[in-house]
Amino acid sequence: MKNVTGILVVLILSFISCKKDVKTETVTTKDSDSIKTEEPIAEAEAPVDSATQVKAWQAYATPGEPHKIMADEVGAWNCDMTFWYEPNGKPEKASATANVKMVLGGRYQETDYKGTIMGAPFEGKGTIAYNNVTKEYTNTFIDNMGTGMMVAMGKYDEASKTIELKGEVVNPITGKKAPYRELYTIVDPTTRKMEMFDTKNGAEYKSMEIVMKKK
């Protein structure tokens, strides 16, 4: 913790120093008849003492209860996957394994997936973060089936034990972005369910479901 505090202090002092070095440039004109439209001046931030800043950064950097939800999933999982490529289409099954670990001092969850989809080898990597300030989760996912990154954000609902995340995905055929939604459910200590909903022709449909069982 002493090392973390030291780093935070250095970062804050550097930030304060940089702000002091910024100078305001005054533009003058020789033509007194010309009309100059001035841009609105941004409201100055209220000064914050260094002790308060360090405390805020410590709170931001310290894992809490939401991070324990992610830590509970550390280990190996079997994944039963179902895909729907069209609304009301025929489901296609696949399977994979997932190895979950916490990284960077328990601040983030990282998952490696390996399996087979449509007879082809599948590899993927997902990360989950919980932001102590915004009180929301961010989920990212990349795999060997494309070259893009999926990013979705959302909040946890204690009553239903679910995290609903929303983001955008690019259709490689049309080149257009479309919204998608994920619903992540903590079924029980050894079972998780992830449902994905895509949008086609303005209507949402369920495109994937993954049921994960801890080994």
Protein Blocks (a to p, Z undefined) as FASTA:
>chain_A
ZZmmmmmmmmmmmmmmmmmmpccdddddfblkbccdddddddddddddfklmmmmmmmmm
pccfklmmmmmmgccddddddddfbghiacdddddddddddeehhlaccddddddeehia
cdddddddddfklopacdddddfkbcbdcdddddddfklopacdddddddfknopacddd
dddddfblmbccddddddeehiacdfbdcddddZZ
